[in-house]
Amino acid sequence: MPRTVEQERRVDGPRDHGEEICHIVTEEDPDTALCGKDVTGWPWNPPWPYCVVCLDLMQGRAGA
C-alpha cells in the first residue's frame, strides 16, 4: 500500500501556474479582487494576464 506524504499547504498567493492571473482590487479592499477572489499576500501588479472577470467588472463600473 503506497504511503502518502502530506505536502505543506500554501495559504496565500497562487498555488499553481493556472492561478497566475493579475486580479484588480480597489483601495477600499485591497485583499479582495473585483471578481471576489481573496488575493491576500499575492504580489502587487504581477506581470500575468488580467482576470477577465475583474476586467469586465471594472469596465462596468467605469460605464456606470
DRENVEXNU-590526 format. One record per residue (C-alpha): residue number from 1; residue in three letters; z, x, y. Coordinates in steps of 0.05 Angstrom, whole numbers, m for minus. Each point is the difference from the previous one (the first is absolute). Example, Ala and Ser with C-alpha at 12.3 -4.5 7.8 and 13.67 -1.06 7.14 Angstrom:
<gutors>
<gutor><n>1</n><res>ALA</res><Z>156</Z><X>246</X><Y>m90</Y></gutor>
<gutor><n>2</n><res>SER</res><Z>m13</Z><X>27</X><Y>69</Y></gutor>
</gutors>
This chain:
<gutors>
<gutor><n>1</n><res>MET</res><Z>0</Z><X>0</X><Y>0</Y></gutor>
<gutor><n>2</n><res>PRO</res><Z>m21</Z><X>31</X><Y>67</Y></gutor>
<gutor><n>3</n><res>ARG</res><Z>54</Z><X>13</X><Y>50</Y></gutor>
<gutor><n>4</n><res>THR</res><Z>m13</Z><X>m22</X><Y>72</Y></gutor>
<gutor><n>5</n><res>VAL</res><Z>21</Z><X>43</X><Y>57</Y></gutor>
<gutor><n>6</n><res>GLU</res><Z>25</Z><X>m37</X><Y>61</Y></gutor>
<gutor><n>7</n><res>GLN</res><Z>m36</Z><X>22</X><Y>62</Y></gutor>
<gutor><n>8</n><res>GLU</res><Z>32</Z><X>3</X><Y>68</Y></gutor>
<gutor><n>9</n><res>ARG</res><Z>m22</Z><X>m60</X><Y>41</Y></gutor>
<gutor><n>10</n><res>ARG</res><Z>m21</Z><X>10</X><Y>71</Y></gutor>
<gutor><n>11</n><res>VAL</res><Z>29</Z><X>m50</X><Y>48</Y></gutor>
<gutor><n>12</n><res>ASP</res><Z>m44</Z><X>15</X><Y>60</Y></gutor>
<gutor><n>13</n><res>GLY</res><Z>m72</Z><X>19</X><Y>13</Y></gutor>
<gutor><n>14</n><res>PRO</res><Z>m61</Z><X>m10</X><Y>m44</Y></gutor>
<gutor><n>15</n><res>ARG</res><Z>14</Z><X>3</X><Y>m74</Y></gutor>
<gutor><n>16</n><res>ASP</res><Z>m72</Z><X>17</X><Y>m19</Y></gutor>
<gutor><n>17</n><res>HIS</res><Z>m68</Z><X>16</X><Y>33</Y></gutor>
<gutor><n>18</n><res>GLY</res><Z>m19</Z><X>m73</X><Y>m1</Y></gutor>
<gutor><n>19</n><res>GLU</res><Z>56</Z><X>m15</X><Y>49</Y></gutor>
<gutor><n>20</n><res>GLU</res><Z>m23</Z><X>52</X><Y>51</Y></gutor>
<gutor><n>21</n><res>ILE</res><Z>m20</Z><X>m50</X><Y>52</Y></gutor>
<gutor><n>22</n><res>CYS</res><Z>15</Z><X>4</X><Y>75</Y></gutor>
<gutor><n>23</n><res>HIS</res><Z>38</Z><X>m63</X><Y>17</Y></gutor>
<gutor><n>24</n><res>ILE</res><Z>9</Z><X>m26</X><Y>71</Y></gutor>
<gutor><n>25</n><res>VAL</res><Z>69</Z><X>m14</X><Y>27</Y></gutor>
<gutor><n>26</n><res>THR</res><Z>29</Z><X>m27</X><Y>65</Y></gutor>
<gutor><n>27</n><res>GLU</res><Z>52</Z><X>32</X><Y>45</Y></gutor>
<gutor><n>28</n><res>GLU</res><Z>47</Z><X>m58</X><Y>m15</Y></gutor>
<gutor><n>29</n><res>ASP</res><Z>0</Z><X>15</X><Y>m75</Y></gutor>
<gutor><n>30</n><res>PRO</res><Z>m27</Z><X>70</X><Y>m15</Y></gutor>
<gutor><n>31</n><res>ASP</res><Z>23</Z><X>m4</X><Y>m73</Y></gutor>
<gutor><n>32</n><res>THR</res><Z>m42</Z><X>m61</X><Y>m18</Y></gutor>
<gutor><n>33</n><res>ALA</res><Z>m76</Z><X>m1</X><Y>3</Y></gutor>
<gutor><n>34</n><res>LEU</res><Z>m37</Z><X>m60</X><Y>28</Y></gutor>
<gutor><n>35</n><res>CYS</res><Z>m19</Z><X>m18</X><Y>m71</Y></gutor>
<gutor><n>36</n><res>GLY</res><Z>73</Z><X>m3</X><Y>m19</Y></gutor>
<gutor><n>37</n><res>LYS</res><Z>4</Z><X>65</X><Y>m39</Y></gutor>
<gutor><n>38</n><res>ASP</res><Z>65</Z><X>40</X><Y>8</Y></gutor>
<gutor><n>39</n><res>VAL</res><Z>m22</Z><X>68</X><Y>27</Y></gutor>
<gutor><n>40</n><res>THR</res><Z>68</Z><X>30</X><Y>11</Y></gutor>
<gutor><n>41</n><res>GLY</res><Z>m4</Z><X>75</X><Y>m7</Y></gutor>
<gutor><n>42</n><res>TRP</res><Z>m76</Z><X>2</X><Y>m3</Y></gutor>
<gutor><n>43</n><res>PRO</res><Z>m36</Z><X>52</X><Y>43</Y></gutor>
<gutor><n>44</n><res>TRP</res><Z>m19</Z><X>m24</X><Y>69</Y></gutor>
<gutor><n>45</n><res>ASN</res><Z>m75</Z><X>m6</X><Y>14</Y></gutor>
<gutor><n>46</n><res>PRO</res><Z>m24</Z><X>32</X><Y>m65</Y></gutor>
<gutor><n>47</n><res>PRO</res><Z>m74</Z><X>19</X><Y>m10</Y></gutor>
<gutor><n>48</n><res>TRP</res><Z>m11</Z><X>m56</X><Y>m50</Y></gutor>
<gutor><n>49</n><res>PRO</res><Z>m46</Z><X>m61</X><Y>4</Y></gutor>
<gutor><n>50</n><res>TYR</res><Z>30</Z><X>m59</X><Y>38</Y></gutor>
<gutor><n>51</n><res>CYS</res><Z>29</Z><X>m60</X><Y>m37</Y></gutor>
<gutor><n>52</n><res>VAL</res><Z>m52</Z><X>m56</X><Y>8</Y></gutor>
<gutor><n>53</n><res>VAL</res><Z>54</Z><X>m53</X><Y>3</Y></gutor>
<gutor><n>54</n><res>CYS</res><Z>36</Z><X>36</X><Y>56</Y></gutor>
<gutor><n>55</n><res>LEU</res><Z>m66</Z><X>7</X><Y>38</Y></gutor>
<gutor><n>56</n><res>ASP</res><Z>m17</Z><X>m74</X><Y>m8</Y></gutor>
<gutor><n>57</n><res>LEU</res><Z>69</Z><X>m20</X><Y>24</Y></gutor>
<gutor><n>58</n><res>MET</res><Z>m3</Z><X>49</X><Y>59</Y></gutor>
<gutor><n>59</n><res>GLN</res><Z>m68</Z><X>m27</X><Y>21</Y></gutor>
<gutor><n>60</n><res>GLY</res><Z>27</Z><X>m71</X><Y>m6</Y></gutor>
<gutor><n>61</n><res>ARG</res><Z>58</Z><X>18</X><Y>47</Y></gutor>
<gutor><n>62</n><res>ALA</res><Z>m48</Z><X>32</X><Y>50</Y></gutor>
<gutor><n>63</n><res>GLY</res><Z>m44</Z><X>m62</X><Y>2</Y></gutor>
<gutor><n>64</n><res>ALA</res><Z>59</Z><X>m47</X><Y>9</Y></gutor>
</gutors>
